[in-house]
Amino acid sequence: MCCFLTVLVLLGPRFAAIVWWLFWPAKWNLAFSSIIWPILGIIFLPWTTLMYVILVPWTGNFWEWLFMILAVLADLASYGGGGWGNRDRLGM
């Protein structure tokens, strides 16, 4: 069950972003001017990239900043959670 959750957290947002990009490219073109930024975003920060595309007409209000911060924290948690969970196996 733990491996399934890990795969879901790591591959889920990437799969969703790619499918969304294929079915609604106009939203992604509105969000990004170059193709390199969404590709890098999907690889390294998928939750943040998805949230940025959702919030594309960016006004910078409190809720948009809050959701972007939560997305960054979700990306950091998806990368750092495995190390924290396996700290006993490493002898730390």
PyMOL commands that set and color helices and strands:
alter all, ss='L'
color gray80, all
select helices_A, chain A and resi 2-23+25-31+36-44+46-54+62-85
alter helices_A, ss='H'
color red, helices_A
deselect
rebuild
show_as cartoon
